[in-house]
Amino acid sequence: MTKRLLFVDDETNILDGLRRALHGMRGEWEMQFVDSGETALKALDEKTFDVVVSDMRMPKMDGAQLLDKVKLMHPDVIRVVLSGQSSRAAVLRSIAPAHQFLSKPCDPQELMVRLGQAFAMRDLLSNEALKTTISRLRSVPSLPSIYGELMEALRKEDPPISQLAKIIAKDVGMAAKILQLANSAFIGARGRVSNLLQAVSMIGTETVRTLVLSVHVFSHFDDNSEIAPFLQPLWEHSVGSAAVAQKISIAENAPKTVVEESFTAGLLHDVGKIVLMAEMPENYLSILREDRGDICEHEKDQLGCTHSQVGAYLMSIWGLPVPLVRAVAFHHNPSEAGEEKFSSLTAVHAADALTNAIDPCPANHDGELDRKYLEALGLWQRVDTWRAFPEAQLLVRAAGAGAEQEAAKPA
């Protein structure tokens, strides 16, 4: 299906350059180019657009103001900022309404890759109401205890980057948000970042402090006695799966980038469950309380989609690296990803299933090893070796060290 994109910039030469650079996408994208925020809002009232890509510095209405209005009036639209030499204050204002930040002048190939991934994940998600809910999200809630731990660390004069990264690596919501910012022009970054220590280091202590204490990029779950029993086990499962996925990648002599991706993707793989707990607690609690069958089947029956699809769509519109998005999307059904070699998806799929088989999570009655997939990769005989990793993880936890210690170890 053709996607419709709206480009907004008060400099006609920038719009002309984008028009020329994206000429080859006309078969897939219907594009409109306008020179002001006011004109953009009129266009949005007249047509349905999938994406708005806006310059930051414009007269009368800047990019942050425009995207604020788009978020309010057209919440399902993917919102992208083109960041040039904008002031720090303006950039910080754009964090709430923007899904992604790209450098100006825009790299057409980067734009095509990022939006192509977001479109692919959105097409998997059939629940239109959830698409709108996900598009509105500013953050994924954290565990109150971890949120408080980060607040305490940031109130110190000069907390070590490694300490901040260790805390963030224990929390799904914080990790997702930090990766969103690190994989964007928000900090002038180019390239793809999956390592959380690298991400926090790139952003820097002072910027993290500003983002958390002043801009409030993180949030935490409010007291909810019905949800509470599911939260801590889900976090433990996520951190445990991350550590096991990392160990599996190391055991398979995967490249360093894949090892890093495996830990981070393992941490994020159930982010969709957290979104659903936060945004529709009553509906999702009824699914979590089902004591028989695959949770994904119950999700499809009641929501028309799965937590994997919810999480992958959010990660894709936030611009996280493609391997992370694919691992979140296909961790229960890796055969559908079409991969032909070991990847972070392989590690996360195995870690999720093996960890849950040994230490069942109340919010995780799902997932079995895809034998056909692993046999096709020539890896089925490695499962007995991998199975020892979650068993060892349980021994570490029982000894009081905590699975989260793996988060601070270098790959």
N, C-alpha and C positions, 0 to 999 in steps of 0.2 A: 504494500500500500504506500502511495506517495506521502511523504512527510512535508509539512508546511513550516517554513522557518521565516522569522522576521528579524532583520538586521537593522540596528539603530545606531547612527553615528552622525554628528553634525558636520563632519568633514567629508565632502563629496568624493575626494580622492581616495579616502579609505574605503568607502562603499564601492567605488568603481573597481578598486583593487580586489575586494572580496568577490564582486560579481565576476570578474575575469578568472580569479583563482578557482572559483567553485563552478565554473561553466560546465565542467564534465559531470557534475552531479545533477544536472537538470532532469535526467530521467528518473531519479529517485526523490529529489527534493524540489518542491515548489517554493521559490524564494522571493521575498519582497524586501525592498531596501528603502528605509525612510530616514529623514534627517533630524528628527526631534522626538522627545518623549511624548509630546501631545499628539503628534501624528501617529505614533506607534499605538497609543491607547485607542485612537479612532479605528485603526486597522484591526485591532483585536476585538473591537465591538462588532465589526462587520464580518469577520471571518474567524474560523477556528484555527489556531496555530499550535504546533507541537513544541516549538522552541522560540524563545526570544533571546537574541544575542545583542547585548547593549554595550556601547562605549561607557566609560565611567564619567569622564569630564564633558559635560554638555551644558550650555546656557539654559536658564529657566528651570529645567528639570534634569538633574543628573541621573546617572545610571542607577544608583542606590534608590533614589526616589521613584524612578520608573518601575524598578523591579519590586519595590514595596507595594505599589499599586497593582502590578500584575499578580503578585502573590495573593492579594486580597480579592481581586475581581476575577482572576482566571487562575486559580490555584493549581490546576493540573498541568500547566505549561512548564516545561523545563526552562530554567532561568540561568543565563550565562553572562558574566561580566567580562568585558575586554578591558584589561588593566594596563594603562600606560603609566605616565608619570603622575599618578594621582597622589594626593596627600594621604598620610597615614590615617588620619581621622576619617577620610572618605572611604578608604579601603575597609576600615573596621566597621563602618556603617553598612557596607555591602555584604557583610558576612551573613546577616540574618536572612535577607531576601534571596541571595544568590545560591544556586546549587554548585556552580563551578566558576573558576576564575582563569581566564586565559590571557597570555601576554599579547600586547599590541605592539607591532602589527601581528595579526593572527596568523598562525601556521595552519594553512588549510588542511594538511594531512592530519595534524593533531586534532583539529575540530572534527574531521570525518571519523576518525577512530573513536573518539569519545562519544560522539552522538550516535554513531552506529551501534556501539555497545549498549547505550541507554535504550535505543529503539528496540534492539533485539530482546532485552530483558522486559521491556514494557509489553511487547507483543506476547510474551509468555504469561503475563498477568492479566487474567480476563475480568477481574473484579474492578469495575470502573470506580466505584466509591473508594476502594482501597488505594487506587492510583492517586486520587486526589488527596487522600489522607497522607500518603507517603510523601507526596510532593510538598505538602505544607510543613513537614517535619523540620525543625531546626536542630534537634539533637535526639539521640537515643538515650533514654534514662539509664543512670548508673545505680549500682548498689549504694545505699546511703553510707555504709561504712567506708567504702572505697572513696566515695566523693568527699567525705569528711577527712580522710587521710590525705588526699591531695590538697584540700584547703589548708590543712595544718602545715604541710610542707611548703606551700607557696607563701605562707605568712612569715617564713624565715627570711632572713636578709638575702642569702645567696645559696639556695638549695642546689645540690649537684644535679646536673642533667640526668645522670644515671639513676638517681633516686626518683625523679619525676617519671622517667621512662619505665622504671620498675612498677610504679603504682599504676600508670596508664596501661601497662601490659597485663594487668589483672582485671581490666574492665572492658567489656565489649563496646559500650557506648563511647567511652573516652577514646579508645583506640580508633574507632571508626571516624570520629570527628577530627582527630589529629591527622589521620591519613588523608582525609578530605582536604585539609588545609595544606599539608605537605606536598600533595600532588597537584598543586595549583600555582598560578602566578601570584597568589596572595603574598608569598615570600620570595617571589622571583625564581622559583624552582623550575627546572627543566628536567625531564626524565620521569621515571616511574619509581616511586618509593614504597616498599613493602615492609621494611625494617623499622620497628617502632623507635628504637634508640636513635637511628638516623633521622627519623621524622622529627622527634623532639629536639634533637641537636640542631637541625636546620631552622626550626622555628625559634629556638632560643628561650632561655629562662624568662627574660623580661616580657617577651611577647606572649608566652604561655600564661604568665601571671596576669597580664592585661586581658587576655582572652577569657580567662576563667573568672577573675574577680571583678572586672569592669564590664566586659562585653557579655559575660555569662553564656559561653558557648556550650557548657555542660549543664545537665540537669540530673535530678535523681528521683527515684520512685518515692511517692508519698506513702504514708502508712496505709496499708491495705491488708487487713488481716487475712483475707481470702487468697490474695496473690502471694503473700509472704512465704508460705511453705514451698512454693515453686522457685522462688528467686535464687536463694543461696545454692541449692543443688544445680540449677542451670548454669550459674557462674562457675561452679566447681567443675561441671562437665565441660564447659567451654575452655577453661584454662587447662584442664587435664587433657582434652583432645588436642589442644595446641602443642603441649609438650610431647605427646605421643606422636603426633604428625611430624614434628621436628625430628624425633628419634628415628622414625621410619625413613625419612628422607636421607638422614645421615647414613643409616644402614644400607641404603640403596646407592650410596656414593653419588647422590644428586649434586648438581652444581650449587654453589653457595647461595645464589639467588633463589633457587627452588627451595632450599632449606629454610631461608628467611620467609619466603612466601608460605611455606607449609605451616610454620608456627602462627603467622598472622591470620591466615585463612582458617586455621583450626580455631583460633580465638573468635573469629567473626561468623563461623558457619551457621550458628543459630540466631543471628541478629534479628531475623524475621520474627522469631518467637517473642523476643523482647518488645519489638514494635507492636505486635498484636496484643501482648499483655498490657502494654501502656495505653494503646489507643482504643481497644475494645475489650476491656477486662472481663465483663460479664459473659459475652459471647465466647471468648477464648477459654475462659475457665471451664465452661461446659465441655469443651473439646479436651482440655487437659485432664479432666476427671474421668474420661472414658478409660476403662481399665482393660479393654480388649481391642485387638486389631492395631493397625498401623495408624499413627497420628496423622500422617499425610492424607490418608483416605478420609478420615474424619474432617480434616481441614477442607478437602475438596468438596465433600458433601455439604458442609455448612457455609463455607466461604467462597467456593468456586475456585480456590487457588491454594497453594501450600506456603508454609513459612519460608521455604527455600526461595520461592519466586518473589515473595515480599521483600526478603532481605537482599536478594540480588538486584532487584529494581532500585532500591534505595542506594546501594553501593554503586550502581552504575550511574545514576544521575548525580551522585556526589563525586564522580570521576576517579574512583579507585582503580588501581591497575587491573587489566583484563583477567590475569590469572586468579586474582582474589575474587573477582565477581563470578567467574565461572565455577570456582570451587564452592562458593556459597550456593549458586544456582543448582548445581548438579551433584551435591555431595551424597544424596540418596540414590540417584540414578545416573551414575557416571557414564554408562554406555551411551546415553543420549548426547553426550558432549562431543562425540566423534574424535576423541583423542587416541593416538596410536603409540604413545610412550608414557613412561612414568612422569608424573607432574605433581604439583601441589594438590590438585584434585584427587589423585590417587591416594596420597598420604592422608588427606582429610577424610575421605570416604572410609578408609580402613580404620583410622584412629577413632572416628565417631562410632562406628559399629562395634569395634573391639572394646573400647572404653565403656560403652553402655552395656555390653554383654556382661562385663565383669562387675561394674558398679552402676546398676540401673538408676537413671535419673527420673524423678516423678514427672518431669515435663518432657520426657524423651523416650516414650514407649514407641520407638520407631527404628527403622534402619537395620538391614542385614547386609552382610558382605555380598557384593555382586560377583559371584563366582565366574560367570561368563566373561565379564569385563576383565577380571584379573587374569583369567586363563589366556585371554586374547593378548594380554601384555606379557605373558610368560611369567607371571608373578604369584600364581596361586600357591606354589610350593613354598613361598616365603611367609605365608600367613602364620605358621606356627612360630617363626622367629619374631614376627611383629607382635604376636599375642602376649609375649613376655613383657612388652613395654608397659601396657596399662597395669599389669600385675605388679610390676616394680613401682609404678607410680602410686598405687594404693599403699604399698609398704612405706614409701616416703611420707605420705600423708599421715599414716597411722603413727609414724615415728615423731610426728609433730612438725616436720620441716615445711610441709605444704607444697602442693603441686605448683603453686605460683612461682616458686623459686626458679623454675625453668625459664621464666620470662626474662630473667636478668642475665642468663648465661649467653655468651656469644655463640653464634652458629659456627 
